[in-house]
Amino acid sequence: MNVRIFLLTVLALSFSISVVAQEKKEAAPDVRTLEQQIRAERAKAEIEKARAEAEKAKAEAEKAKAEAELAKIAAEKARLSLAAYQADAGVAVEEDQPDPGVHAHDGLFLRFTGGPGFGLYNGTGDVVTTDGQIIGDPSNEGSQVGGSFSLGGSVGENLILHGDIWFSIVSTEKKHSRLYQEFGTAVVGLGVTYYWMPANMFVTGSIGLANSFLVLHEGTQTNSNEDLARDITTGVGLAVMVGKEWWVSDNWALGVALQGEFTYAEDEDSNLIFRHGGAKVLFCATYQ
């Protein structure tokens, strides 16, 4: 009896174990299928995400293309507006730049100046007149007139080297004396001029050989007769000029300038020395 019960129990346990194993065996494919489904869903989600990003990039590219088209249209509109303005003004685009040699400081250089100013001179030594008068250390000051002529050419951009001739005459009646004194100086030398463009402003420096002279008359400037004395000295002269010019044609310009000047000259025979200084407002005409 006990043996039967034992055998039945063993059979029941065996059956139960086989049933559980079969259920596990049947359940295992379900787990693998679930994992496959999860991976498939993830892959699908990644594909959708990539597709969305591609659509976004495409939209941004379309937007950039549209903005480029708008910019192109705006540029074309601006070009047409400029062309219309130039057509109304009668000015072509290629005319914006002047022709070579027009309103430029190159090639041959000519300048003429002239104008009034103030000058003074101081002498060291004695001047003896024809009637025996002795005038020691003659000096005077007053209005003066003068001018200059320059000829040269450009040696660099807006840089000109030129020869100069300039002169000044101080003409006034000497106070406390019956003698009318006329002093003058003339200088021949070399100069250099530099222009600041496009303002057409310039500075000029000049140095050269100076001849200074003093002429004495009896009477006044309007009632003078023969010369009572004429003394000539030689030395050196310096001048600095700054000015501004305005073009009146392709190569001619008119302007105004201020010149400061100084000369030192002496006569070795008579030991007479003349020093002259002054300033002039000059009107100038320049060709280049």
VODO-379357 format. One record per residue: residue in one letter; x, y, z of N, C-alpha, C in turn. Coordinates in steps of 0.1 Angstrom, whole numbers, padded with zeros to 4 digits, always signed. Atoms other than C-alpha are relative to their C-alpha. Example, Ala and Ser with C-alpha at 12.3 -4.5 7.8 and 13.67 -1.06 7.14 Angstrom:
2
A+0009-0012+0000+0123-0045+0078+0009+0012+0000 S-0009-0011+0000+0137-0011+0071-0008+0011+0008 
***
This chain:
288
M+0008-0012+0000+0000+0000+0000+0009+0013+0000 N-0009-0012-0001+0027+0024+0009+0008+0001-0013 V-0008+0000+0012+0046+0014-0022-0008+0007-0011 R+0009-0006+0010+0016+0024-0044-0001+0015+0002 I+0001-0015-0002+0012+0057-0027+0013+0006-0004 F-0013-0006+0004+0049+0063-0032+0001+0002-0015 L-0001+0000+0014+0047+0054-0068-0009+0011-0007 L+0009-0010+0005+0017+0076-0074+0005+0014+0002 T-0006-0013-0003+0034+0104-0057+0011+0004-0009 V-0011-0003+0010+0064+0101-0079-0005+0003-0013 L+0006-0002+0013+0043+0099-0110-0006+0014-0001 A+0006-0013+0000+0024+0130-0100+0011+0011+0000 L-0010-0010+0000+0056+0150-0093+0007+0000-0014 S-0006+0000+0013+0071+0139-0126-0009+0007-0010 F+0009-0006+0009+0040+0150-0144+0000+0015+0002 S+0000-0014-0004+0040+0183-0126+0012+0007-0006 I-0012-0006+0005+0076+0189-0135+0000+0001-0015 S+0001-0001+0014+0070+0181-0171-0009+0011-0005 V+0009-0010+0004+0041+0204-0173+0006+0014+0002 V-0006-0013-0002+0060+0233-0157+0011+0003-0010 A-0010-0002+0010+0089+0227-0181-0006+0004-0013 Q+0006-0003+0012+0066+0227-0210-0005+0014-0001 E+0005-0014+0000+0050+0260-0199+0012+0010-0001 K-0011-0009+0001+0084+0276-0194+0005+0000-0015 K-0005+0001+0014+0094+0263-0229-0009+0008-0009 E+0009-0008+0008+0063+0278-0243+0000+0015+0002 A+0000-0014-0003+0067+0311-0225+0013+0007-0005 A-0013-0006+0005+0104+0317-0236-0002+0007-0013 P+0001-0008+0013+0095+0326-0272-0008+0013+0002 D+0008-0013-0002+0070+0352-0258+0010+0011+0004 V-0010-0010-0005+0099+0370-0240+0009+0006-0011 R-0008-0004+0011+0121+0370-0271-0008+0009-0010 T+0009-0008+0009+0092+0383-0292-0002+0014+0005 L+0002-0014-0007+0086+0412-0267+0013+0008-0002 E-0012-0007+0002+0123+0421-0268+0002+0005-0014 Q-0001-0004+0014+0122+0421-0306-0009+0012-0003 Q+0010-0011+0003+0091+0443-0306+0005+0013+0006 I-0006-0012-0006+0108+0468-0282+0011+0006-0008 R-0011-0005+0009+0139+0470-0304-0006+0006-0013 A+0006-0005+0012+0117+0475-0334-0007+0014+0002 E+0006-0013-0003+0098+0503-0317+0010+0011+0001 R-0011-0010-0001+0130+0520-0308+0006+0004-0013 A-0005-0004+0013+0143+0518-0343-0009+0009-0008 K+0010-0008+0007+0111+0532-0356+0000+0014+0005 A+0000-0014-0006+0113+0561-0331+0013+0007-0005 E-0012-0006+0006+0149+0568-0343-0002+0005-0014 I+0003-0004+0014+0138+0568-0379-0009+0012-0001 E+0009-0011+0000+0110+0592-0371+0007+0013+0004 K-0008-0012-0005+0134+0615-0352+0009+0005-0011 A-0009-0004+0011+0159+0615-0381-0008+0006-0011 R+0009-0006+0010+0130+0622-0405-0004+0014+0004 A+0004-0013-0005+0119+0651-0384+0011+0010-0001 E-0012-0008+0001+0154+0665-0382+0003+0004-0015 A-0002-0003+0014+0157+0662-0420-0010+0010-0005 E+0010-0009+0004+0124+0680-0425+0004+0014+0006 K-0003-0013-0006+0136+0708-0401+0012+0006-0008 A-0011-0005+0008+0169+0711-0420-0004+0005-0014 K+0005-0004+0013+0150+0713-0453-0007+0013+0001 A+0007-0013-0002+0128+0740-0439+0010+0012+0002 E-0010-0010-0001+0158+0760-0428+0007+0004-0013 A-0006-0002+0013+0174+0756-0462-0009+0008-0009 E+0009-0007+0008+0143+0768-0478-0001+0015+0004 K+0000-0013-0005+0142+0798-0455+0012+0008-0004 A-0013-0007+0004+0179+0807-0462-0001+0003-0015 K+0001-0003+0014+0172+0804-0499-0009+0012-0003 A+0009-0011+0001+0142+0827-0496+0007+0014+0004 E-0007-0012-0004+0163+0853-0477+0011+0004-0010 A-0010-0004+0010+0191+0851-0503-0007+0006-0012 E+0007-0006+0011+0165+0858-0530-0005+0014+0003 L+0004-0014-0004+0152+0888-0511+0012+0009+0000 A-0013-0009+0001+0188+0901-0507+0003+0003-0014 K-0004-0002+0015+0194+0896-0544-0010+0011-0006 I+0010-0009+0006+0162+0915-0552+0003+0014+0005 A-0004-0014-0006+0172+0944-0528+0012+0006-0006 A-0012-0005+0006+0206+0946-0543-0002+0005-0014 E+0003-0004+0013+0192+0948-0578-0008+0013+0000 K+0008-0012-0001+0167+0974-0567+0009+0012+0003 A-0010-0011-0003+0196+0995-0552+0008+0004-0012 R-0008-0002+0012+0216+0991-0584-0008+0008-0010 L+0008-0007+0009+0187+1003-0605-0003+0014+0004 S+0002-0013-0005+0181+1032-0582+0012+0009-0002 L-0012-0008+0003+0217+1043-0585+0002+0003-0014 A-0001-0003+0014+0217+1040-0622-0010+0010-0005 A+0010-0011+0003+0185+1061-0624+0005+0013+0005 Y-0005-0013-0005+0201+1088-0602+0011+0005-0009 Q-0011-0005+0008+0232+1089-0623-0005+0004-0014 A+0006-0004+0013+0211+1090-0655-0006+0014+0002 D+0006-0013-0002+0192+1120-0640+0010+0011+0001 A-0011-0010-0002+0224+1138-0630+0009+0001-0012 G-0008-0001+0012+0240+1131-0664+0014-0005+0003 V-0013+0004-0004+0269+1113-0647+0001-0015-0002 A-0002+0015+0002+0281+1078-0658+0009-0005+0011 V-0007+0006-0011+0296+1054-0634+0015+0001-0003 E-0015-0001+0003+0330+1054-0652+0005+0014+0001 E-0004-0014-0001+0331+1092-0649+0004+0004+0015 D-0003-0003-0014+0335+1090-0611+0015+0003+0002 Q-0015-0002-0002+0373+1088-0614+0005+0010-0011 P-0005-0010+0010+0390+1118-0631+0011-0007-0009 D-0010+0005+0009+0412+1112-0661+0014+0002+0005 P-0013-0002-0005+0449+1108-0655+0005+0014-0004 G-0005-0013+0002+0466+1142-0652-0010+0011+0002 V+0010-0010-0003+0433+1160-0644-0001+0002+0015 H+0001-0003-0014+0432+1177-0610+0011-0008+0008 A-0010+0008-0007+0465+1160-0601+0013+0008-0001 H-0012-0008+0000+0499+1174-0592+0011-0010-0005 D-0011+0008+0007+0522+1156-0617+0004+0008-0013 G-0005-0006+0012+0543+1167-0646+0005+0014+0003 L-0005-0013-0001+0552+1203-0653-0007+0009+0010 F+0006-0008-0011+0547+1228-0625+0004+0015-0003 L-0002-0014+0001+0542+1266-0629-0008+0007+0011 R+0008-0008-0010+0532+1291-0602+0004+0014+0000 F-0001-0014-0001+0527+1328-0601-0007+0005+0012 T+0006-0006-0012+0521+1348-0569+0002+0015+0000 G-0002-0015-0002+0517+1384-0559-0010+0005+0010 G+0009-0005-0010+0502+1404-0531+0007+0009+0010 P-0006-0009-0010+0507+1429-0502+0004-0007+0013 G-0004+0005-0013+0522+1425-0468+0006+0011+0009 F-0007-0008-0009+0542+1440-0440+0014-0004+0001 G-0014+0003-0001+0580+1442-0439+0008+0010+0008 L-0010-0008-0007+0609+1456-0420+0014-0004-0004 Y-0014+0003+0002+0646+1459-0425+0008+0007+0011 N-0009-0005-0010+0675+1466-0402+0014+0000-0006 G-0013-0001+0005+0709+1478-0413+0011+0002+0010 T-0012-0002-0008+0743+1477-0397+0011+0006-0008 G-0010-0007+0008+0768+1502-0410-0005+0013-0004 D+0003-0014+0005+0768+1536-0427-0003+0000-0015 V+0003-0003+0014+0752+1547-0459+0003+0015-0002 V-0004-0013+0003+0768+1578-0474-0007+0005-0013 T+0007-0005+0012+0746+1599-0498+0009+0008-0009 T-0009-0007+0010+0759+1618-0528+0002+0015+0005 D-0002-0013-0004+0755+1651-0510+0008+0000+0014 G-0008+0001-0012+0777+1639-0481-0007-0003+0013 Q+0006+0004-0012+0751+1629-0456+0004-0015+0004 I-0003+0013-0005+0759+1599-0434-0012-0005+0008 I+0012+0006-0007+0730+1577-0423+0006-0013+0006 G-0005+0012-0007+0741+1551-0397-0011-0009+0004 D+0009+0011-0003+0724+1518-0392-0014+0003-0005 P+0013-0003+0006+0695+1525-0416-0010-0011+0003 S+0011+0010-0003+0662+1508-0407-0013+0006-0003 N+0014-0005+0002+0625+1511-0414-0009-0012+0000 E+0010+0010+0001+0593+1492-0415-0013+0006-0006 G+0012-0005+0007+0560+1495-0433-0006-0010-0009 S+0007+0009+0010+0538+1481-0460+0010-0005-0011 Q-0009+0005+0011+0555+1460-0487-0009-0008-0010 V+0006+0008+0010+0545+1443-0519+0010-0010-0006 G-0009+0009+0006+0560+1413-0536-0007-0011-0008 G+0005+0011+0008+0556+1382-0556+0010-0011-0003 S-0009+0010+0003+0572+1351-0570-0004-0008-0012 F+0002+0008+0012+0576+1328-0600+0007-0013+0003 S-0006+0014-0002+0583+1290-0597-0002-0008-0013 L+0000+0009+0011+0591+1265-0624+0007-0013+0004 G-0006+0013-0003+0597+1228-0619-0009-0011-0005 G+0008+0012+0004+0581+1194-0620-0001-0010+0012 S+0002+0010-0011+0569+1165-0598+0011-0010+0001 V-0010+0010-0002+0594+1141-0583-0006-0012+0008 G+0007+0010-0007+0569+1120-0564-0015+0004+0001 E+0014-0003-0001+0532+1118-0555-0002+0013+0008 N+0003-0013-0006+0521+1154-0548+0012+0007+0005 L-0013-0006-0004+0558+1163-0543+0007+0007-0012 I-0005-0007+0011+0573+1190-0565+0013+0007+0004 L-0012-0008-0001+0608+1204-0569+0001+0010-0010 H+0001-0011+0009+0612+1238-0585+0010+0010+0003 G-0009-0012-0001+0634+1268-0591-0009+0012+0003 D+0008-0011-0005+0622+1301-0575+0006+0013-0002 I-0004-0014+0000+0624+1338-0580-0010+0007+0008 W+0010-0007-0007+0608+1359-0554+0006+0013+0005 F-0005-0014-0004+0610+1396-0543-0010+0007+0009 S+0008-0009-0008+0598+1421-0518+0005+0014+0000 I-0004-0014+0000+0598+1459-0517-0007+0007+0011 V+0005-0007-0011+0594+1479-0485+0002+0015-0004 S+0000-0014+0005+0585+1515-0495-0008+0009+0009 T+0007-0009-0009+0578+1542-0469+0009+0011+0003 E-0008-0012-0004+0589+1576-0457+0006-0002+0013 K-0007+0001-0013+0615+1576-0429-0005+0011+0009 K+0005-0010-0009+0601+1594-0399+0012+0009+0005 H-0010-0010-0005+0621+1625-0386+0011+0002-0010 S-0011-0002+0010+0640+1627-0419-0007+0005-0013 R+0006-0004+0013+0635+1643-0453+0003-0010-0011 L-0004+0010+0010+0648+1612-0470-0011-0011-0001 Y+0009+0012+0002+0625+1586-0485+0008-0012-0003 Q-0008+0012+0001+0639+1551-0482-0008-0011-0007 E+0007+0011+0008+0630+1523-0506+0010-0012+0001 F-0008+0012-0002+0643+1489-0496-0006-0012-0008 G+0005+0011+0007+0640+1458-0517+0010-0012+0001 T-0008+0012+0000+0652+1422-0518-0005-0009-0011 A+0004+0010+0010+0652+1396-0546+0008-0013+0003 V-0006+0013-0003+0660+1359-0542-0002-0009-0011 V+0000+0011+0010+0669+1332-0567+0005-0012+0006 G-0004+0012-0007+0669+1297-0554-0008-0012-0004 L+0007+0013+0002+0654+1262-0551-0011-0001+0011 G+0011+0002-0009+0621+1252-0535-0006-0014-0002 V+0007+0013+0000+0601+1222-0527-0015+0002+0005 T+0014-0002-0003+0563+1220-0525-0007-0014+0002 Y+0008+0012-0003+0540+1193-0510-0015+0004+0001 Y+0015-0002+0000+0502+1191-0516-0007-0011+0008 W+0009+0009-0007+0477+1175-0493-0013-0001-0009 M+0012+0002+0009+0450+1160-0516-0010-0009+0007 P+0006-0008+0010+0421+1161-0522-0003+0014+0004 A+0003-0014-0005+0420+1193-0501+0007+0010-0008 N-0008-0009+0008+0446+1208-0524+0006+0011+0008 M-0008-0009-0008+0464+1225-0496+0015-0003-0001 F-0015+0002+0002+0502+1230-0498+0008+0008+0009 V-0010-0007-0007+0533+1240-0481+0012+0001-0009 T-0012-0002+0008+0564+1254-0498+0011+0006+0008 G-0012-0006-0006+0599+1260-0486+0010+0003-0011 S-0009-0004+0010+0625+1279-0505+0013+0007+0006 I-0013-0006-0004+0662+1289-0501+0008+0004-0012 G-0007-0004+0012+0684+1309-0524+0010+0012+0003 L-0009-0012-0001+0709+1337-0531-0008+0013-0001 A+0008-0012-0002+0696+1371-0520+0008+0012-0004 N-0005-0013+0002+0703+1406-0533-0009+0010+0006 S+0007-0010-0006+0692+1434-0511+0005+0014-0003 F-0005-0014+0003+0693+1471-0519-0008+0010+0007 L+0006-0011-0007+0685+1504-0503+0003+0012-0009 V+0000-0012+0008+0677+1535-0524-0006+0012+0008 L+0005-0012-0007+0674+1570-0508-0003+0011-0010 H+0004-0011+0007+0655+1598-0523-0002+0012+0009 E+0003-0012-0007+0651+1634-0512-0015+0004-0002 G+0014-0003+0001+0615+1643-0505-0009-0012+0004 T+0010+0011-0003+0584+1621-0502-0001-0010-0011 Q+0002+0010+0010+0573+1591-0521-0006+0005-0013 T+0006-0006+0012+0552+1612-0544+0007+0012-0006 N-0007-0012+0004+0577+1640-0547+0015-0003+0001 S-0014+0004-0001+0611+1622-0551+0007+0004-0013 N-0008-0003+0012+0639+1632-0574+0011-0010-0001 E-0011+0010+0003+0673+1617-0582+0004-0007+0013 D-0005+0008-0012+0688+1590-0560+0011+0006+0006 L-0011-0006-0008+0710+1602-0532+0009-0011+0004 A-0008+0011-0004+0723+1567-0524-0006-0013-0006 R+0005+0013+0004+0720+1532-0538+0011-0011+0004 D-0009+0010-0005+0736+1503-0519-0005-0013-0002 I+0004+0013+0003+0735+1467-0529+0008-0010+0008 T-0006+0010-0008+0743+1437-0507-0004-0014-0005 T+0004+0014+0004+0743+1399-0513+0001-0009+0012 G+0001+0010-0011+0735+1370-0490-0009-0011-0003 V+0009+0012+0001+0709+1343-0484-0014+0004+0004 G+0014-0003-0003+0671+1343-0484-0008-0013+0003 L+0008+0012-0003+0646+1319-0469-0015+0005+0000 A+0014-0003+0000+0608+1317-0474-0008-0013+0002 V+0009+0011-0002+0580+1295-0462-0014+0004-0003 M+0014-0004+0005+0545+1295-0478-0009-0011+0003 V+0011+0010-0002+0513+1277-0468-0012+0006-0007 G+0012-0005+0007+0481+1280-0489-0010-0011-0004 K+0011+0009+0004+0450+1265-0504-0004+0005-0014 E+0004-0003+0014+0440+1263-0541-0013-0007-0004 W+0012+0006+0005+0408+1256-0560+0002-0002-0015 W-0001+0002+0014+0407+1240-0594-0010+0008-0008 V+0009-0007+0008+0392+1262-0621+0000-0006-0014 S+0000+0007+0013+0401+1239-0651+0007-0013+0003 D-0007+0013-0002+0417+1205-0657+0014+0001+0007 N-0014-0002-0004+0452+1219-0649+0003+0013+0007 W-0002-0013-0006+0448+1254-0636-0007+0001+0013 A+0006-0002-0013+0441+1263-0600+0004+0014+0005 L-0002-0013-0006+0437+1296-0582-0001-0001+0015 G+0001+0001-0015+0443+1302-0545+0006+0012+0007 V-0006-0010-0009+0456+1322-0516+0010-0006+0009 A-0011+0005-0008+0487+1318-0495+0005+0011+0009 L-0007-0009-0009+0505+1333-0466+0015-0004+0000 Q-0014+0002+0001+0543+1337-0469+0007+0008+0011 G-0010-0006-0009+0569+1344-0442+0014-0001-0006 E-0013-0001+0006+0604+1355-0453+0010+0006+0008 F-0011-0006-0007+0638+1364-0441+0012+0000-0009 T-0012-0001+0008+0670+1376-0459+0011+0006+0009 Y-0012-0006-0006+0705+1384-0447+0010+0002-0011 A-0010-0003+0011+0729+1402-0470+0010+0011+0005 E-0010-0010-0005+0761+1422-0466+0009+0004-0012 D-0009-0005+0010+0786+1442-0486+0014+0000+0006 E-0013+0001-0007+0822+1432-0478+0008+0013-0001 D-0008-0012+0001+0836+1465-0491-0003+0011+0010 S+0005-0011-0009+0815+1488-0470-0003-0005+0014 N+0004+0007-0012+0808+1463-0442-0015+0004+0004 L+0014-0003-0002+0771+1472-0446-0008-0013-0001 I+0007+0012-0002+0747+1445-0435-0015+0004+0000 F+0015-0002+0000+0709+1443-0442-0007-0013+0004 R+0008+0012-0004+0685+1420-0424-0015+0004-0003 H+0014-0003+0004+0649+1418-0437-0009-0011+0004 G+0011+0010-0003+0618+1400-0425-0013+0006-0003 G+0014-0005+0003+0582+1402-0434-0009-0011-0003 A+0010+0009+0003+0550+1385-0443-0009+0006-0011 K+0009-0005+0011+0527+1387-0473-0012-0009-0002 V+0011+0007+0004+0493+1376-0483+0000-0001-0015 L-0003+0001+0014+0497+1362-0518-0012-0007-0007 F+0010+0007+0008+0472+1353-0545+0008-0007-0011 C-0008+0009+0008+0485+1324-0566-0008-0006-0011 A+0006+0008+0012+0478+1308-0600+0010-0011-0003 T-0009+0012+0002+0492+1273-0605-0004-0008-0012 Y+0003+0010+0011+0494+1251-0636+0008-0013+0003 Q-0006+0013-0001+0501+1214-0633-0009-0010-0006 
***
